[in-house]
Amino acid sequence: MFNSLISSIKRWHSKPKDGKGSNADSRPGKGRQSTPKKPRAPKTSRVIVPRSDHCLSRRDVSRAALTVMKRLQEAGFEAYIVGGGVRDLLLGGHPKDFDVATDATPEQAKQLFRGARIVGRRFRILHARIGREVIEVTTFRGHHSDGEAHEAQQSEHGMLLRDNVYGDLESDAVRRDFTVNALYYTINGFEIHDYTGGIRDIEQRLIRMIGDPATRYKEDPVRMLRAVRFAAKLDFDIEPATAAPLAELAPLLRNIAPARLFDEILKLLMSGDGERTFELLCEHGLWPHLFPDNALQLDTPEALALTRQALRNTDDRIRNDQRVTPAFLYAALLWPAVNSEQKFLIEKGIPPVPALAQAAQKITSNQLVHTAIPKRFSLPMREIWDMQSRLSRRGGERAFRLMEMPRFRAAYDFLLLREDSGEIPAGLGQWWTDFQAADEEQRQQMVRDAARSAPRGSKSRGRRSRGGRNRNRGKRPDNGAEHPSN
């Protein structure tokens, strides 16, 4: 069915339009070269794909999204499914979210849905709750240059601070970011409307910016991250003109609020394609502006291996429907810099434990300038780091107590990650693997064996009891020596 769709598109593009002998090219950059006084939207050439020539079925669309569309249309408004939902269905995927675009203003649409909320400042949207689902409803956008000062505002860098200018379906299409996200599906005839060549780019597996890429990136630098994310997720190429400004404009990411970048990091690295996304971010010069301390360590083979393995493990867990947490991923991405800083401080004479605390504080503070790390993730991240040295101290009851700690499993997984990357010698991770699988008697024997194999002179000094040297005489001695608390 998709091949039939592509064949139909090819026929439509080969037909003359408006008697001029050839159809208009909807790609950005075509047409007049002179700079107009007022920014203009790219020229469009509308293609309507009838139901018989596409594979998208309303049975694959969320019932909540269909309800929203129907209610808007019954009230006299236009309504379309738009964006990633249409794109993914054409590619045979199963979208989790569906967005609706309409000519109703947020205030008008809100009257149609009980409990709906208008959110957003830069561009206001409506969240319509249907049952347990929340459908995002956006009003058709116009070009920001057509708005008044209270409707559209840009920063000195060209970033849109406010963009509440409304328009029609065609103007909304060219205000979207990429052609593959500017496809509109309507239940009125079950047609797909394409104003920007999105179906053609799906056929060619290309991520193409609508309009001038540099201008659009300056309007919202997060679009640079979206270009990479879609390319990794869909296994598409980034069209050369769309990719060209990325490295030069990457510093504009510094103008994005750290909280917003944290949300984007989760989409980039915790959606099942993190390793490929990391490769593209490095290729286009974006990674150093997200994780600068990690980027400085990537020349070290162990740091690169640890970063890749952490992302690969996260991808595997997501594909297997296993739990993942940003705390572990951030711990892995920042650890090479923390480890390097700790070694530097130790060389200056600072003991290992305080050196780790200082290094962790410094690197975490550096990262917070770029991306936020909520405390519910930063605190477990620090605990994972702190437990790395404790995992090597297994004497007495310590191994048993460590295994009962809430972050033990994460710290154990992190230890394996460090061994796999070559940062530390293998062996300790296998000991803990065997310890978890052993019964009580076997565990006691493993602890005694670990104590006997500890280096001589590594006995912990501990705290002297108040009762004097002979107070505990006759009591059971500690099961072996321990490593010093370093």
C-alpha positions in Angstrom: 0.0 0.0 0.0 2.9 2.4 0.8 4.4 1.7 -2.6 1.1 2.6 -4.2 1.2 5.9 -2.3 4.7 6.6 -3.5 3.7 5.9 -7.1 0.8 8.3 -6.8 3.0 11.0 -5.5 5.4 10.6 -8.4 2.5 10.9 -10.9 1.2 14.1 -9.1 4.7 15.7 -9.2 5.1 14.9 -12.9 1.8 16.8 -13.8 1.8 20.5 -14.7 0.3 22.8 -12.2 -1.7 25.9 -13.0 -1.0 25.6 -16.7 2.7 26.7 -16.2 4.1 23.5 -17.5 5.7 22.2 -14.2 4.7 21.8 -10.6 6.2 24.2 -8.0 9.1 22.8 -6.0 8.1 22.9 -2.3 11.7 22.6 -1.1 13.2 25.5 0.8 15.7 27.6 -0.9 14.0 27.7 -4.3 12.7 30.8 -6.0 13.9 34.4 -5.8 17.3 35.0 -4.4 16.8 38.7 -3.3 16.2 39.3 0.4 12.7 40.6 0.9 12.0 43.4 3.4 9.7 41.1 5.3 10.3 37.4 5.9 8.1 35.3 3.7 7.0 31.7 4.1 8.3 29.1 1.6 6.2 28.5 -1.4 4.0 25.5 -1.2 2.5 23.1 -3.6 -0.4 21.2 -2.0 -0.8 17.5 -2.6 -4.0 15.7 -1.4 -3.6 12.0 -1.1 -7.0 10.2 -1.3 -7.9 7.3 0.9 -7.3 4.8 -1.9 -3.7 5.8 -2.3 -2.4 5.7 1.3 -2.2 3.0 4.0 -3.3 5.2 7.0 -6.5 3.9 8.6 -8.5 5.6 11.3 -8.5 2.3 13.2 -4.9 3.0 13.9 -5.6 6.4 15.4 -6.3 7.0 19.0 -10.0 7.0 19.8 -9.4 10.1 21.9 -7.9 11.9 19.0 -10.8 10.9 16.8 -13.2 12.2 19.4 -11.4 15.6 19.6 -11.5 15.9 15.8 -15.1 15.0 15.5 -16.2 17.5 18.2 -14.2 20.3 16.6 -15.7 19.6 13.2 -19.2 19.4 14.6 -18.7 22.9 16.1 -17.8 24.2 12.6 -14.0 24.1 12.8 -11.4 22.3 10.8 -9.5 19.6 12.5 -6.5 17.4 11.4 -4.2 14.8 12.9 -0.8 16.3 12.3 2.9 15.6 12.9 4.6 12.5 14.1 1.4 10.5 14.4 0.8 10.7 10.6 4.5 10.2 9.8 4.9 7.1 11.9 1.6 5.5 10.7 2.8 5.9 7.1 6.1 4.2 8.1 4.2 1.3 9.6 4.8 2.3 13.2 2.5 2.6 16.2 2.5 6.2 17.6 2.0 6.7 21.3 0.7 10.3 20.9 -1.5 12.1 18.4 -1.7 15.8 18.0 -4.6 17.7 16.5 -4.4 21.0 14.5 -7.4 23.3 14.1 -8.5 26.7 13.1 -10.2 27.2 16.5 -8.3 29.4 18.9 -7.4 27.9 22.2 -10.2 29.8 23.9 -12.7 28.5 21.4 -11.5 24.9 21.6 -11.5 25.0 25.4 -15.3 25.5 25.5 -15.8 22.2 23.7 -13.8 20.0 26.2 -14.6 19.7 29.9 -11.5 20.1 32.1 -9.3 21.3 29.2 -6.3 23.5 30.0 -4.5 26.1 28.0 -0.7 25.8 28.5 2.4 27.4 27.1 3.8 30.9 26.9 5.9 30.9 23.7 3.0 29.3 21.8 -0.3 28.5 23.6 -1.8 25.1 23.1 -4.8 23.3 24.5 -4.6 20.0 26.5 -8.0 18.3 26.0 -8.5 15.3 28.3 -10.6 12.5 26.8 -10.8 9.7 29.4 -7.3 8.9 30.5 -5.7 10.4 27.4 -4.6 14.0 26.9 -4.7 15.3 23.3 -2.6 18.3 22.4 -4.7 20.7 20.3 -2.8 23.5 18.5 -4.3 26.4 16.5 -3.0 26.9 13.0 0.0 29.2 13.1 0.8 32.1 10.9 4.2 33.7 10.3 5.5 35.5 13.3 6.3 38.6 11.3 2.6 39.1 10.7 1.8 39.5 14.4 1.7 42.4 16.8 4.4 43.0 19.5 2.3 41.2 22.1 1.8 38.2 19.8 5.3 37.7 18.5 8.7 38.5 20.0 12.2 37.5 19.2 15.5 37.6 21.1 18.6 39.3 19.9 19.8 35.9 18.7 16.6 35.4 16.6 15.0 33.0 19.0 11.3 33.2 19.2 10.2 34.2 22.7 6.5 34.5 21.9 4.8 33.1 18.8 1.0 33.4 19.2 0.2 34.4 15.6 -2.6 32.4 14.1 -3.1 31.5 10.4 -4.6 28.9 8.1 -3.8 25.4 7.2 -1.2 26.3 4.6 0.6 28.8 6.8 0.6 26.3 9.6 2.3 23.7 7.4 5.3 26.0 6.6 5.6 27.0 10.2 6.3 23.4 11.3 9.9 22.3 11.6 10.5 19.4 9.2 8.6 18.3 6.1 8.0 14.8 7.5 6.2 16.4 10.4 4.0 18.6 8.3 1.5 16.0 7.1 -2.2 16.4 7.9 -4.8 13.6 8.1 -8.5 14.4 8.2 -11.5 12.1 8.8 -13.5 14.3 6.4 -12.7 12.2 3.3 -9.8 10.4 5.1 -7.3 12.3 3.0 -3.7 13.3 3.7 -2.7 16.9 3.0 0.9 17.6 2.1 2.1 21.2 1.5 5.9 20.8 1.9 6.9 17.6 0.2 6.8 15.5 3.3 5.7 12.3 1.6 8.4 12.6 -0.9 11.0 13.0 1.9 9.5 9.9 3.6 10.1 8.0 0.4 13.7 9.3 0.2 14.2 8.8 4.0 15.3 12.4 4.5 15.0 14.9 7.4 14.5 18.3 5.7 14.0 21.6 7.3 11.0 23.7 6.1 12.4 27.1 5.1 15.9 28.4 5.6 17.6 26.0 8.1 19.8 28.6 9.8 16.9 31.0 10.4 14.7 28.2 11.7 17.4 27.0 14.1 17.9 30.5 15.4 14.1 30.7 16.0 14.4 27.6 18.2 17.8 26.0 18.7 16.2 22.8 20.1 15.3 22.1 16.5 18.9 21.1 16.0 18.4 18.4 18.5 15.1 17.3 17.0 16.8 16.9 13.6 19.3 14.5 15.1 16.6 12.7 17.2 14.4 12.1 14.2 17.3 10.9 12.0 18.3 8.4 14.7 14.8 7.3 15.5 13.6 6.8 11.9 17.0 5.7 10.5 16.8 8.7 8.1 19.6 10.9 6.7 19.7 14.6 7.5 19.4 16.5 4.2 22.7 18.3 3.5 21.4 21.9 3.6 19.6 21.0 6.9 22.7 19.6 8.4 25.1 22.3 7.2 24.5 25.0 9.9 24.4 22.6 12.9 28.1 22.8 14.0 28.2 26.6 13.5 25.0 27.2 15.4 25.5 24.6 18.1 26.5 27.3 20.7 23.0 28.6 20.6 22.0 25.7 22.7 23.5 27.7 25.6 20.5 30.0 25.3 18.0 27.3 26.1 16.8 26.9 29.7 18.5 24.0 31.4 15.2 22.5 32.5 14.0 22.3 28.9 17.3 20.8 27.8 17.0 18.1 30.5 13.6 17.1 29.0 15.2 17.0 25.5 18.0 14.8 26.8 15.5 12.3 28.0 14.0 12.2 24.5 17.4 12.0 22.8 19.0 9.3 25.0 16.2 7.4 26.6 13.9 6.5 23.7 15.7 3.3 22.5 18.1 4.9 20.0 20.6 6.6 22.4 23.8 5.2 21.0 23.0 6.2 17.4 21.8 9.6 18.7 25.1 10.1 20.5 27.0 9.4 17.3 25.0 12.0 15.4 25.3 14.6 18.1 29.1 14.1 18.1 29.2 14.1 14.3 27.4 17.5 14.0 29.2 19.2 16.9 26.2 19.3 19.3 27.4 16.9 22.1 30.0 19.3 23.6 27.2 21.8 24.2 25.1 19.2 26.1 27.8 17.3 28.1 31.0 19.4 27.8 32.9 17.6 30.6 32.1 14.2 29.0 33.2 15.5 25.6 36.6 16.5 27.0 37.2 12.9 28.1 36.2 11.1 24.9 39.7 11.0 23.6 40.4 8.4 26.4 39.4 5.0 25.1 37.9 3.9 28.5 35.7 7.0 28.7 34.4 6.5 25.2 33.8 2.8 25.8 31.9 3.5 29.0 29.8 6.2 27.4 28.9 4.0 24.5 28.2 0.9 26.7 26.0 2.9 29.0 23.9 4.1 26.1 23.8 0.7 24.5 22.7 -0.9 27.7 19.9 1.7 28.1 18.7 1.0 24.5 18.6 -2.7 25.2 16.6 -2.3 28.4 14.1 0.0 26.7 13.6 -2.5 23.9 13.1 -5.2 26.5 10.6 -3.1 28.4 12.9 -2.9 31.4 13.1 0.0 33.8 15.6 2.8 33.1 16.4 5.9 35.1 18.2 9.1 34.2 20.2 8.8 37.5 22.2 5.8 36.1 22.7 7.3 32.7 23.8 10.7 34.1 26.1 8.8 36.5 27.8 7.1 33.5 28.0 10.2 31.3 29.6 12.3 34.1 31.8 9.6 35.7 34.8 9.9 33.3 35.1 13.6 34.3 34.5 12.9 38.0 37.1 10.1 37.9 39.7 12.3 36.2 39.1 15.2 38.6 39.3 12.8 41.6 42.7 11.5 40.4 43.9 15.1 40.0 42.9 16.0 43.6 44.5 12.9 45.0 47.8 13.8 43.3 47.5 17.2 45.1 47.4 15.3 48.4 43.7 15.2 49.1 42.5 11.8 50.5 40.4 9.7 48.1 37.0 10.0 49.8 37.1 13.9 50.1 38.6 14.0 46.6 35.6 12.1 45.2 33.2 14.4 47.0 34.9 17.5 45.7 35.1 16.1 42.2 31.5 15.1 42.2 30.4 18.5 43.3 32.5 20.3 40.7 31.4 18.2 37.7 27.7 18.2 38.8 27.7 22.0 39.2 29.3 22.3 35.7 26.6 20.1 34.2 23.8 22.1 35.8 24.8 25.1 33.8 23.8 23.2 30.6 21.1 20.7 31.7 19.1 20.6 34.8 19.3 17.4 36.9 16.4 17.2 39.4 17.3 16.1 42.9 15.4 12.9 42.5 18.0 11.9 40.0 21.1 13.8 41.2 21.1 12.2 44.7 20.9 8.6 43.5 23.6 9.5 40.9 25.9 10.6 43.7 25.1 7.5 45.7 26.1 5.3 42.8 29.5 7.0 42.7 30.0 6.9 46.4 29.3 3.1 46.5 32.0 2.2 44.0 34.8 2.3 46.6 32.7 0.6 49.2 32.0 -2.4 46.9 35.7 -3.4 47.2 35.4 -3.5 51.0 33.8 -6.8 51.7 35.1 -7.9 55.1 33.0 -8.7 58.1 29.3 -7.9 57.6 29.9 -5.2 55.1 29.1 -7.3 52.0 25.8 -8.3 53.6 24.9 -4.7 54.5 25.9 -3.3 51.1 23.6 -5.8 49.4 20.6 -4.5 51.4 21.2 -0.9 50.4 18.6 0.7 48.0 21.2 1.7 45.4 23.1 -1.6 45.5 21.8 -3.0 42.3 22.5 0.3 40.4 26.0 0.5 41.9 26.7 -3.1 41.0 25.6 -2.6 37.4 27.8 0.5 37.3 30.7 -1.5 38.5 30.2 -4.0 35.7 30.0 -1.1 33.3 33.4 0.2 34.5 35.0 -3.3 34.1 33.5 -3.7 30.6 35.0 -0.4 29.5 38.5 -1.3 30.8 38.6 1.4 33.4 39.3 -1.1 36.2 40.5 -4.7 36.1 37.8 -7.4 35.9 37.1 -9.6 38.9 35.3 -7.7 41.5 32.1 -7.6 39.5 32.2 -11.4 39.1 32.7 -11.7 42.8 29.5 -9.7 43.5 27.6 -11.7 40.8 28.5 -14.9 42.5 27.8 -13.5 45.9 24.2 -12.6 44.9 23.6 -16.1 43.6 25.1 -17.9 46.6 23.3 -19.3 49.7 24.1 -18.0 53.2 26.8 -20.5 53.9 28.5 -19.9 50.6 28.4 -16.2 51.2 30.1 -16.5 54.5 32.8 -18.5 52.9 33.2 -16.0 50.1 33.7 -13.2 52.7 36.3 -15.2 54.5 38.1 -16.0 51.3 38.0 -12.3 50.2 39.5 -11.3 53.6 42.3 -13.8 53.3 43.1 -12.6 49.8 43.2 -8.9 50.8 46.6 -7.2 50.6 48.7 -7.3 53.9 48.5 -4.2 55.9 45.1 -3.3 54.7 43.4 -4.0 58.0 40.9 -1.3 59.0 41.9 0.7 62.0 38.3 1.3 62.9 37.2 3.2 66.1 38.9 2.1 69.4 36.3 1.1 72.0 36.0 3.1 75.3 36.5 0.0 77.4 40.1 -0.3 76.5 42.2 -2.7 74.5 40.9 -5.8 76.3 37.2 -5.0 76.4 36.2 -7.3 73.6 38.6 -10.1 74.5 36.9 -13.4 74.1 34.3 -12.2 71.6 34.2 -13.3 68.0 36.8 -11.5 65.9 35.9 -9.6 62.8 35.8 -11.8 59.8 39.0 -10.8 58.2 40.7 -7.5 57.4 39.1 -4.8 55.5 40.4 -2.2 53.0 41.0 1.2 54.5 38.1 3.6 54.0 39.5 5.1 50.9 
